[in-house]
Amino acid sequence: MACSSPQVRFRSCDGNKKIHFGSSEPEDFRVGEDGVVYAERSFQLSAEPTEFVVSAQDKETQQEWQMRVKLTPEPAFTGASEKDQRKIEDIIFPWQQYKHSSPLKRQKRDWVIPPINLPENSKGPFPQELVRIRSDRDKSLSLRYSVTGPGADQPPTGIFIINPISGQLSVTKPLDREQIASFHLRAHAVDVNGNQVENPIDIVINVIDMNDNRPEFLHQVWNGTVPEGSKPGTYVMTVTAIDADDPNAQNGMLRYRILSQAPSSPSPNMFTINNETGDIITVAAGLDREFLFVNGVILEVSYSQELDSMILMGPFQLSIFHDSKVQQYTLIIQATDMEGNPTYGLSNTATAVIAVTDVNDNPPEFTAMTFYGEVPENRVDVIVANLTVTDKDQPHTPAWNAIYRMTGGDPTGRFTILTDPNSNDGLVTVVKPIDFETNRLFVLTVAAENQVPLAKGIQHPPQSTATVSITVIDVNESPYFFPNPKLVRQEEGLSAGSMLATFTAQDPDRYMQQTSLRYSKLSDPANWLKIDPVNGQISTTAVLDRESIYVQNNMYNATFLASDNGIPPMSGTGTLQIHLLDINDNAPQVHPKEATTCETLQPNAINITAVDPDIDPNAGPFAFELPDTPASIKRNWTIVRISGDHAQLSLRIRFLEAGIYDVPIVITDSGNPHASSTSLLKVKVCQCDINGDCTDVDRIVGAGLGTGAIIAILLCIIILLILVLMFVVWMKRRDKERQAKQLLIDPEDDVRDNILKYDEEGGGEEDQDYDLSQLQQPDTVEPDAIKPVGIRRLDERPIHAEPQYPVRSAAPHPGDIGDFINEGLKAADNDPTAPPYDSLLVFDYEGSGSTAGSLSSLNSSSSGGEQDYDYLNDWGPRFKKLADMYGGGDD
C-alpha cells in the first residue's frame, strides 16, 4: 500500500535550535532533517493504525522531545459516509519529556500540527471532514473555533469550513493542484466572550498531485538540420514537452522516445533521442545527398535539373534513374509521464522534421575547356561570354553557388566575372574600354570555386579551370584634339583677319580607310574667330577685346568640331582658350558722375574715384588735374589726389552761388604710353545747415532736371492727353447712341408741334420704352435721307411718293396750331399710304384710373375721367384706336 509522507514539526520559543530527528522504528520509518517521515521499505499496512514515536533532540542542550505518530491507511472514496471510511484525527496539545527528569512533566507549548495531505480531484461526498481541532481547556470552558486565510475567509473563500463548537475542519469541494498546490490556514480558539484562549496555530494543507494531465509539446512540429556525412553522435536538435502535474513526482516526470522514422533508408534507426532531455542525435552513418544505394553498392551520381533525375556513373552501361535521395527525415516523438510507464503513464506525440543539409563535397566543373566571345571596342558594361558549370551539391546553397575569378590574361583589369544567381553561370563583363588598335584579342584563364571551401580531403579537379577567348571588334572612333583644351596667349586689339593658331585633331582609326578630317566652329560667343575646314588654322574676324563681356578672368573660350567620313560618321570637339593680355586701350573715367557740395568754403570737399577697365600696369595710380580752360574752373575749384585711385575736389573761393556746375577733370593712368581723358563731374552747389546738409535741394533739382525727371514729366503729359482723348471719344459715342434711339418719322407726319416736355412717369404694364427726346419741333426731326440704315419702325409706311402736307412756318403763331392740325388730318385721310396699312398700330396704355393722370398731349390738363372722346371718331382712321379706347366707357 502506498503511504503518504507526513511532516513533523517541533516548535520552541527559540527557533534557531539545531534539531536531530529520530524514529522508534528506524527499520520501517526514517525522519529527515526537515521533519518529513519516509517509509524505509515497502510493507502492507493493516486496518489497525500503526504507531511509532518520533523524537527530536537539541544538538546543543541535548534536550529531547517525543511525539507519538499514529499511521492510518486512507482508503479510496466511494461515496460512503466518511465516518465509515476513517477515523477523524484529533489535534491536541503536545506533551514534552525531559531526558534527565522523572516523572514526565507537562509544559504549555504552542500548537504544532503536521501538514495535512489531501488528494486533488476527490469525488466527495462533500463537505469532507479533515481533522478536529481541540483545546485541553474545552472541558472547563465553552470554546468557539474558527479558521482564517486563503480558502477560508479569503479568496477563494468557502473551500474550507470549521464547526465552531466541535472544531471539525472540512473541505467543501474538489481541489486542483495545478491551480493551488497548498493552503495556509490559521486556527483560532476563543471563549464565548471572544477572548483568545489559545494562540493561533498554522494549518498547512498540501494538495496531493494526481496524474490528470498529459504531457504537452511546446511545438507540434519541430524543425532541425544535420549536415550530410555527419558522424554518429552528432547533435541535431532538442524537443521539449511540459506536464502540468508535479514535476517532482512521477506524475510530472517525462520520458521521450522515437516512435517512427520516415523514410527508413539507408537505416531505420538513423537517429536516437535522450529519453530525459529530449536531445536528438545521429546513431548511424549514411547521410549523403549525392549517393544512392543500389544492391548495397554506393554509386556516384550526377543530378540533372532538366530531367529531375539522377544519372548513375560507374563501370556499367549508362542508366537513368529517378532521384530518390533523402533530403529530410520525419520523426514521430512520444513523451510519456510516470517516468515513461506505458501502463499508467499519459503520453502525447509531436513531429520532428530533420533536413539533411548539403556540404561542399563536390567542386564546380566547367562544361567546356574553352569559351569564346567578342566585344566592340570602347564598349563597357557588356557581357561578352557565358561560362557554364555543373555542381552535384544542392542547388542554391553556398556549396553550389559558384564564384569565378580570373587567374591570368587580364593584367589591366578590363574584365570582371559576375555570377547569375539563378543559373549559376559566369557572366564575363567588360568594365574598362578596350582599344582595337592596342589589343585585338584577349585569352583569359578562369577558375571556379564555391562560396564555402571544399570538404576536407577533396581537391579541385582540372575541370574547375577553363580559358576564355575574347575578340575585339574595330569600330569607327571619334577624332580627338590634342592638346584639349589648347591655350593661346595673345594681346588684345589683334585686328580682324590675323592668324591666331592652328588647332588640329587626330583620328584613332589607323586601320580604316578614311579621308582627312573636316573642321568647323561649334561655339564662338563673341564671333571673333573662324577656322579653316581643311588645315584647322584659326584666324580672327573681329578685334579681340579683353574688356568684352564674353571674357572672364582674361580668358576667352571657343569650341571647334572635327568630323570624319566613317560609317557611321564620328566627330570630336576641342576647346581653344585664348588668354588675352591687356594693353592700354581705355582711358580712366571719374566716378561718381554727380556730387553735391555747399556754397561756402567749409565744408565743401568732394571725394572722387578714377575707374579704368584696364588692369595693372595700365591702370592706377592716376593723376588728377583741372583743365586750363575755361579759366573759371581753376578759379573756383581745386583738386588734390589723396591716393592712387582717389582725389578730393573742393572750392577755391569762399562762396559760390547755389546751382549746378559742370566741372571737367583730366585723369591720366600709368600705362605706357599714358592714356588720359576729361570727365565732366556735375556738382550741385546748395545752401547747407550747420551739419553740412543741403537745405535747398528741391530748388536746385528744379533748376536742373535730370533725365529721369524729364521722362517722368513726359509720361504724365502723355497719360493726361490719352485720358482727354478717351473722354471726347466717349462723349461722341454717347451722342450717336442717343440719336440712334430717336423715333424717326417724317416731318410732315409730326403732329407734336409745340408740345412741352414734362417729367417722365413710369408707364403701365404695356408701356414701351420710347425716347421722349423725340418730342420736339417737327422741323427739327431728321429727314429720311439721313436716317441710319435699318432703323425704322415696324408700323412705318412704305416709301412712296410723298403727299403734299401743309408746311408750317418756322415761327408760327399760336393760333395757327388748330388750323395746322385740321389740314394735316385732311391730308392724312386722303393719303392712301398713311397708316394703318395692313398693320396694327400700337399705342401706349397707362391703365385705367391712374392717379398720375394722363400724359396725353391732346389734353394733359384734364384728368380724362369725365371728358367726352367721341369727337375722336371725326379725326380720321389714325385716331380710331383712341376713340375706341376713350369713347367706349369703362370697357
PATOR-731674 format. One record per residue (C-alpha): x, y negated, z negated; residue in one letter. Coordinates in steps of 0.5 Angstrom, whole numbers, plus 500, padded with zeros to 3 digits. Layout:
BEGIN
XYZa/...
This chain:
BEGIN
500500500m/503493502a/504489496c/504481496s/510477492s/507473486p/512468484q/513467476v/515460473r/517458466f/517451465r/520448459s/521441456c/528441459d/527442467g/535442468n/536449465k/539455469k/535461468i/536468470h/530472471f/530480470g/525486470s/523491465s/522496471e/528494476p/528500480e/521498482d/521490482f/526485482r/525478481v/529473485g/533466483e/526462485d/522467481g/519471486v/517478485v/519483490y/518491491a/524494491e/521501494r/515503498s/510506493f/503508492q/499504487l/494507483s/487504482a/489502475e/493496474p/501497474t/504493468e/511490467f/515485463v/519479467v/524476462s/527469463a/534468460q/537461459d/544462461k/547456456e/543457450t/541465451q/534463449q/530469452e/522468454w/518474457q/511475460m/507481462r/505482469v/499486471k/499488478l/493490481t/491492488p/487488492e/482492497p/479489503a/473485503f/467489506t/461484504g/460487497a/460484491s/467481489e/466484481k/465491484d/472490488q/477487483r/477484476k/478477476i/484475472e/484470466d/489465465i/491464458i/497460455f/503464455p/507466449w/514466447q/519470444q/526468441y/531473442k/534473435h/528471431s/523476428s/517477427p/514474434l/513466433k/507463438r/509456440q/505451444k/507450451r/504447458d/500452462w/505456467v/501459473i/504463479p/501461486p/495464488i/496468495n/489468499l/489471506p/486467511e/480469516n/477472510s/470474511k/467473504g/462473501p/463466499f/464463494p/469468493q/472468486e/479467485l/481466477v/478464471r/482458467i/481459459r/484455454s/485458447d/481453444r/475454447d/473459441k/473453437s/471447442l/466447447s/470445453l/469443460r/474445466y/475441473s/480441479v/482436483t/487435489g/486436497p/481442498g/477440492a/475433491d/480430496q/479431504p/478437506p/473437500t/469442497g/473448499i/475450492f/470449486i/470451479i/465453474n/465447469p/463452463i/467458465s/473455468g/472460474q/475458480l/472460487s/473458495v/467457499t/469458506k/475462510p/482459510l/486458516d/494458515r/495454522e/491448519q/493448512i/498453509a/498451502s/493447497f/496444491h/491443485l/491441478r/486444473a/483440467h/480442460a/476436456v/471437451d/464435451v/466427450n/471427456g/477427451n/483431454q/484438450v/490441454e/495438459n/493438466p/496444470i/498445477d/495451481i/498453488v/494457493i/498460498n/494462505v/497469507i/498469514d/494474519m/496476526n/491472529d/495468534n/498471541r/505468543p/504462548e/510461553f/512453554l/511454561h/507459565q/513459571v/520459569w/525457575n/532458575g/538459579t/544464580v/550464585p/551469589e/556474588g/555473580s/559478575k/555482570p/553478564g/552471568t/548467564y/541465568v/536461564m/532462558t/525463557v/521461550t/515462547a/512460541i/507463536d/502459531a/503464526d/508464520d/515464523p/518467517n/513473517a/513479522q/506475525n/511470528g/517474530m/517475537l/521479542r/522479549y/523484555r/522484562i/516488565l/518488572s/523485578q/521484585a/524485589p/527491587s/533491591s/539492591p/538495584s/531495580p/535492574n/539486576m/537482570f/536483563t/533479557i/536478550n/530480546n/530475541e/533469544t/530470551g/536469555d/536472562i/543474564i/545479570t/547486569v/548488576a/552486582a/550485589g/547478589l/550477596d/546473601r/550474607e/550482607f/545488608l/545495605f/544500611v/544507609n/549505603g/554501607v/555494607i/555491614l/556483615e/551480619v/550473622s/544469621y/540466628s/535460626q/532461633e/530469632l/529468625d/533475625s/540478622m/545481627i/549486625l/556486626m/560493626g/563499630p/556500632f/552498638q/550491637l/543491634s/538486632i/534487625f/529482622h/532478616d/531482609s/536479605k/534477598v/534469596q/530470590q/527474584y/521474581t/521477574l/515478569i/517477562i/513479556q/513476549a/510480543t/510478536d/510483530m/517484532e/515487538g/511492535n/507495541p/501498537t/500492532y/503486536g/500481540l/503479547s/503475553n/507474559t/510469564a/513469570t/521467572a/523465579v/530466580i/533463586a/540466589v/544460591t/549460596d/556460595v/561458600n/564465602d/563463610n/567458613p/564454619p/566456626e/566453633f/562456638t/568454643a/575452643m/575446648t/569441648f/569435654y/566428654g/567422658e/566414656v/566408660p/572403658e/571398653n/564401650r/563402643v/558406638d/558411644v/557419643i/562422648v/561429645a/557434641n/561439637l/557445635t/559450630v/556456626t/556458619d/553464616k/551461609d/544458607q/543452612p/542445609h/546447603t/553444601p/556451603a/553450610w/554443611n/560441616a/565436615i/569434621y/576431621r/581429627m/588432626t/591430632g/591426638g/588419636d/593415632p/590408633t/583411630g/579409636r/574415635f/570418629t/566424628i/559424624l/555430622t/548431625d/544433618p/539437622n/543441627s/550440623n/553438630d/559434630g/558427634l/564424637v/563417637t/568411640v/569406634v/574401638k/574399645p/579403650i/582400656d/582404662f/589401664e/592403658t/589410656n/586415661r/585421657l/585423650f/586430647v/583430640l/584436635t/579437631v/578442624a/571443621a/570444614e/564445609n/562440603q/565444598v/571449598p/571456600l/570461595a/577464592k/580468597g/577466603i/581463608q/579458614h/580463621p/582460628p/575459630q/575453625s/579449629t/578446637a/580441642t/576435645v/578432652s/575425653i/576422660t/576414660v/572411666i/574405669d/569399670v/570392672n/572388667e/571380665s/577376667p/580372662y/584366661f/591365657f/592362653p/585361651n/584355649p/589351652k/592345649l/594339653v/597332650r/595326655q/595319653e/588316654e/587311660g/589316665l/586314672s/581318676a/584323681g/590324677s/593331676m/592334669l/593341668a/593348671t/588353668f/588360671t/585367669a/588374670q/584380672d/585386668p/583391673d/589393676r/586399680y/581396683m/581392690q/578385689q/579378692t/582373688s/578369682l/574363683r/574357678y/568353676s/566348671k/562350665l/562344660s/564337661d/561333656p/563326659a/564329666n/571327666w/574333670l/574337676k/577344677i/580347684d/576353685p/582357688v/588355684n/585352678g/588346678q/584341674i/584333675s/580327673t/574324676t/574318671a/578314666v/580318659l/578314653d/580316646r/574312643e/569315647s/563318643i/565325646y/572325643v/572328636q/579327632n/582325638n/580332641m/576333648y/574340650n/572342656a/570349658t/571353665f/569359668l/573364672a/569370676s/571376680d/567379686n/567386683g/561391682i/558388678p/561381678p/564379672m/566372669s/570370663g/571363660t/576359658g/577352654t/581346655l/583342649q/585335651i/589331645h/588324647l/594320645l/592312643d/594306647i/593299645n/587298650d/582295644n/582288641a/580287634p/574284632q/571280626v/566284621h/561282619p/559277624k/555273620e/556270613a/554264608t/557259604t/556253600c/556246603e/561244597t/568246597l/568250591q/565256591p/566257599n/570263600a/568268605i/571275606n/572278613i/575284615t/578286622a/576292625v/580296631d/577302635p/585304636d/589307631i/596306628d/600303630p/596300635n/591297629a/593293623g/596290620p/592284623f/594277624a/588272623f/588264625e/584259627l/584256635p/586249636d/580247640t/575244638p/579240633a/573240628s/575248627i/581247623k/579240621r/573243617n/576250616w/582254613t/583262614i/588266609v/590273610r/589277604i/591284606s/593288613g/586288614d/582283610h/582275611a/579269607q/575263610l/574257606s/572250607l/578245608r/574239607i/570237600r/563237603f/560240610l/553239611e/548244611a/547248617g/549254622i/556253625y/560258630d/567259627v/572262632p/577266629i/583269633v/585276631i/591280633t/593287632d/600290631s/600294638g/606294643n/604290647p/599286642h/592285643a/588279641s/581277641s/577271639t/571273635s/565268633l/563268626l/556265625k/557261618v/551259614k/552253610v/547251605c/546248598q/548252592c/546252585d/551253579i/552260580n/554259588g/547262590d/544258596c/537254595t/535252602d/536259605v/529258608d/530251611r/537254614i/534260617v/528256620g/533251623a/537257627g/532263628l/535270629g/534274635t/529279630g/525273628a/524270635i/522277637i/517278632a/514271633i/513273641l/510279639l/505275634c/503271640i/502277645i/497280640i/493274639l/493273646l/490280647i/485279642l/482273645v/482276652l/478282649m/473277646f/472274652v/471281656v/466283650w/462276651m/461277658k/459284658r/454283653r/451277657d/451282663k/447288659e/442282656r/441280664q/440288666a/435289661k/430283663q/424284667l/425283674l/418280677i/417276683d/417268681p/410268685e/407273680d/410270674d/403267670v/407266664r/408258666d/409254659n/409260654i/412258648l/416264645k/415266638y/418270633d/417277635e/413282630e/413290630g/408293635g/403298634g/404306636e/404304643e/408298643d/414299648q/421296648d/421289652y/426284652d/422278650l/427273653s/423274660q/418269657l/421263661q/419259666q/417262672p/422259677d/428261673t/427268674v/432271679e/429273686p/429280688d/435278692a/440278686i/436284682k/441289681p/440295685v/436301682g/433296676i/425296678r/419297674r/415303676l/409300677d/412294681e/409294688r/413296694p/417291698i/412288704h/411281707a/410276701e/403273701p/403265700q/402264693y/402257691p/408254688v/408250682r/412243682s/419243678a/416239673a/408240673p/403236669h/400240663p/393239666g/395243672d/396249669i/389252669g/389250677d/395254678f/392260675i/386260679n/390259685e/394265683g/388269682l/385268688k/391269692a/392276688a/385278689d/386277697n/393281696d/393288699p/400289696t/398287689a/398292683p/395296682p/397300688y/396308686d/399307679s/396305672l/398299669l/401300662v/400294657f/402293650d/397295645y/398293638e/392297635g/385294632s/385290626g/392288626s/393283620t/398279624a/394277629g/394278637s/401276641l/397275647s/399269651s/392268653l/389266646n/394266641s/391261636s/385266635s/384272631s/380275637g/375278632g/369275635e/371272642q/368274648d/372277653y/367278659d/370273663y/376277664l/372281669n/372275673d/379274674w/380280678g/383287678p/389285675r/385283668f/380289669k/384293664k/384287659l/377286660a/375294658d/380293652m/377287649y/370287652g/368294650g/367292643g/370296637d/371302642d/
